Amino acid sequence: MNVASQSVVAEAAFEPMIQIDMEIKAFLSAWFHCDHISTYLARVISHNRTDSVLHSNLFSSALNELLEVTFRTRHPAGGFVCRVSRHGKTDRVELIFPCTPEERQFYKDALLHVGAPEARERYRNSLSEDLVPSREVVLFELAIDYNATLRLGKEADAGAITLVVDLPLEGQAN
């Protein structure tokens, strides 16, 4: 499992690929936006991977989970940005979205838990307990099942948060 403090590829090494900007209100207007955006972006960025179908499926699944986490924001105004960049075999997703101070604290705490030594055990226990995966469980899933590196990026402004997720999907067999 990767945690931001253990392995973050330098910012400058990532090449921008695609970005979607929209008002959070438009994004939050329909749950299916999560699936449509993740499917579209996965197809766009997977065309030149060794196994483009597998990469597209893995990326779409991971991104859909991240978008669903974003969809649960309680902040009804502001901008939403989904940016994808690449460095070698790693795709980086940056989600910038409005959030409350309580949500910001949730993400800080959740990322500490994801990086903790007992993260794998906590994740396994939550799988049998949660009928609907919580935002924290989704973050555990990305770190453990997708070997993702998660961290908070620079704050866009006081009312927004940047969630950065590095996904080393090329060559994964799951």
N, C-alpha and C positions, 0 to 999 in steps of 0.2 A: 504494500500500500504506500502510495506517495502522499506526502503532506508538503505544503508549500515550503516549509523551512528546510526540507530535505533535498528537493531537487526542482528548481525553477530555472527554466531555460531563459537566458537573457532576453529582455524585452525587444532589443534591437534585432535579434535573430529571427523574429517572427515576421513573415510577409503577409500583409493583408490580402484577403481573398474576396470576401463579400460582407456586406453590412445591410441590415434592415433597420429602418427608423420608423417609428409610428407613435402616435399618442397612446399612452397607457389605457386611456378610456376605450379606444378602438380595439386594442388588444384584449382587454377584459370583457368586451361585449359578447364574445362567444368562445366557448371552451375549444372548439375545433380549430381555432387559430394555432394552438400548440402543435397539433398534428400537421396541419398544412405547412407551417413554417419549417418544422423539423424535416419533413419529407422533402420539401423543395431544396432547402440548404444542403441536405445530405446528398441529393442527386447532383447538385451543382459541384460540390467539392470532391466527390468520390470518383469522378470520371477517369482520373489518371493514377489511381491506386492499383496495386498488384491484383487484388480481387475487389473490383469496384462494387460488386453486388454485396459482398460481405461487409465491406467498409461502409457502404451506404446504410445498410441495415443497422449496424452497430452505432454509427453516428446518429442516425435518426432516432433510435431508441434512447440514447443518452441525452441528446438535445431535447427530445420531447419531455423527458423527466425534468430537465432544468427549466423548460418553459412552463411546465405545470407548477413548479415551485414558484416561479415568478408570477404566475396567474393568481396565486393565493395572496398576493399583496393586498393590503387594506387601503392603499393610497390611491384615490380615484383620479388624480390629475398629475400631469407631467409627461415626460417623454419616456419611451422605451426604445432601447437599442440592443440589437443582437449582432455582434461582430464576430466573424470567423477569420482566423489567420493560421498560418502553418509554418512549422520549422521541421524539416525532415519528416519523420514518421509521426510527429505530434501535431494535432489540430488543437488550436486554442479557441475557446468560446468565451467571449466577454459579454455579459448581460448587464446592462445599466438600466435601472428602473427605480421609480420613486418608492420610498418606504418611510415608515414611521421610525422614531427613535427606538421603540420597543422591537421592531423587526430588525433593525440594524444590530441591536444587542443579541437578538436570537441568532443571527448569522455568525457573529463573533463567537458566541458560545458553542454553536453547532460545529464550527470548524475546529475549535479546540477539542471537542469530543471526537471528531473524525480522526484527528491526529493522535489521540491518546492510545496508550498500549492496549487497553481493553476494547478498542473500537470493533474489532472483529467479533468478539463475544457479544458485545452490546447490539451489534447489527443482527447477528443470528437470533438473539432473544426477541428482538423487535419484530422479526419476520413472523414469528408464531403468535405474537400478541396483537399486532395491528391489522385490522380489517382493511383499512384504507391507509396506505403508506403516508406517514407524516413527512413534512419537509426535511426533517433531520434524517429520517430513514433513507430518503432519496439521496441525500448527500453521502451517507454511508455507502449506499449501493454504488454510486459512481466511484468512490475511492477504492472500494474493495473489489467489486466485480469488473470494473473497467480500468482499474489501476490509474485513476485520474488523480491529478494534483489540483487541489482546490485552495483558493485564497481570496481575500478581498483585495480589490484594486484600489487605486486612488479614488477618493470620494469626488464624484462629479460636482455635487453641491450638497448643502446640508440636508436636503430632502430626498436624496437619491443614494443608491449604493451600486457598486460595481462588483459583480461576482465573476471571478476568473477561474476557468476550468480547463486544464490541459489534459487532452485525451490522446494517449499513445495507442491508437487503435490498429495501425498498420501491422499486420502479422499476428494479431490476436486470433485465437482459434475458437472463441466462444460465441 
